[in-house]
Amino acid sequence: MVKMYLNNISIDPQRLERLINIAESSLLPLLKGALLYTIPLTIITFTIGLLLALCTALARISNIKLLEMIARIYVSAIRGTPLLVQLFIIFYGLPTVGITIDPLPAAIIGFSLNVGAYASEIIRAAILSIPKGQWEAAYSLGMDYAQALKRIILPQAARVSVPPLSNTFISLVKDTSLASLILVSEMFRKAQEIAATNYEFLLLYTEAALIYWVICFLLSIVQGAIEKRLSRYIVR
């Protein structure tokens, strides 16, 4: 019965040729969207987010109640609301109170705040995983809090936090597709624009998905190499 069904399936050669032509002609615009917007947006927001995450993590473990409370509220608010809602508030909501932000800066702000909240918990956990004896040893050598943190604690915490932070970076590559909803011309936005002219939504979205998959696959290889190198360094 399956064979009978397959025999009844016919592919229109003209439609097949049309789909191939659309896929070929759309590949370059999609790659340009990835190279000019998706990848740079990921790198910029991840870098800013890491700096924000470090400050937030240090505030969370500090003995300053005000800083700790502000950091807790920030992390709770970002983790407790969808990223899409955050982007819409920044891009579509703020203009109602007189604050207008262009699409790309709005995306950078939104993604950076999101990465900062999630990565801060990773960094905080990594710092807290370092034995207290490391702090005591640093203090016994005459270091103050800042010196101990910079020279002793953070280098060790960085090794612990690399795997989860790498996963955050890879996830961010995929999350940048949400920037298309606030008019950023990244790769998925390009796919939407092309599909709107030829109505081949399945083809274009699948092609974009494959490009995302290739990018994330390559990043996962890099992640594995970094983790392997760090593990050998730790063993030594």
Buried (B, 14 or more C-beta within 10 A) or exposed (E): EEEEEEEEEEEEEEEEEBBEEBBEEBEEBBBBBBEBBBBBBBEBBBEBBBEBBBBBBBBBBEEEEEBBEBBEEBBEEBEEEEBEEBBBEBBEEBEEEEEEBEBBEBBBBBBBBBBBBBBBBBBBBBBEEBEEEBBEEBBEEEBEEEEBBEEBBBEBBBBBBBBBBBBBBBEBBBBBBBBBBBEBBBBBBBBBBBBEEBEBEEBBBEBBBEBBEEBBEEBEEEBEEEBEEBEEEEEE
